[in-house]
Amino acid sequence: MLSLPEPGTAGTVIVGMSGGVDSAVAALLLRDAGFTVQGLYMSNWDADDDAYCTAAEDFQDARRVCETLDIPLHRASFATEYRERVFAHFLTEYAAGRTPNPDVLCNREIKFGVCLDYLRRLGGSWIATGHYARIERSAGRVRLLKGRDAAKDQSYFLHQVPQAALAQTLFPIGDLRKDEVRRRAHAAGLPVFDKPDSTGICFIGERPFEQFLKKYLEQPPGPIETDEGRLIGEHRGLALYTLGQRSGLRIGGRAGSAAKPWYVADKRPERNALIVVQDPRHPLLLSDWLDVADARWFEEPPGQRACAVQTRYRQRDIPCLVELEGGVVKVRLDTAIGAATPGQYAVFYDGSVCLGGGVIARRGNTQLARGAAVIAYNS
């Protein structure tokens, strides 16, 4: 485990218990290392009438883990704060035709925001979670590093967490691979050792996304058009589609070969139009530059520097050049990438070190240049 405090002087560590194997092993490792450990189960969504939410089952799993480890478990609801600070933004972004990532905001605002205030009331000095990430402490500063298991690294979701919050955070499993985490859970007799990983957005669960979103947003239908402006179908609401999507369009091979799938290439909110193409390497789908807004950095904001970027979770690092211009990060990519999506996050890296990141505001492709003007889309 990297950069852990001394157990004898650390005070109480509050472990965020999700009911899964990762947080269970985080608590196990800290307990076995001699720390004073308590668990905290956080409820972030009101699910009284929700057949799709697994919160009740997850709490029972967290309770059984804490009983096995002989540590106390607290329970707290941050549902009000979640709706105000995360879910409201989620709806606003979808209504504007963008595709947000609420898990990033949940980490910044809830798990490492209001939860930190709550753990102080519990007498905690540190918060620990089962994230696959690492923290390096040096000269009074902390750096966020990728998890050792590249297939599970979650630093992308943590890049907005303030440095002051990371300074009070422990990631005990950051140096482990997932198979080792499950092996340790099994050896310790933890009842969740083989529990499947949770997927998707926490408050949506396994339900159809369209069904969920229509409860909160009016989604007027509109035209589906080719990049040449031909009408080939009708969409069910712009918010229900994301760039690069090829399933659920319900247009088959219309206006082209039936053997070739269609891909969502752009949204035009001003006229409620969805633009589709049949070439996965179409210039409308590719971006070689990005404008990134609302960036947060763990270091001083760069004037200009070469680094790497990820525009979605578990994407390979893409070499790029970033330059700060008037509060907007201008990103020039060495290689054009597909489906960079406004509303999602661009996260920057120098090797394993996370530098920070922000929201993709615009994307573009210099192949679409017309004279001296570069066509920008999804602004």
Summary of the structure (lengths in Angstrom):
residues: 379
radius of gyration: 22.2
end to end distance: 42.6
largest distance: 69.9
contacts: 1206
relative contact order: 0.12
helix: 26%
strand: 31%
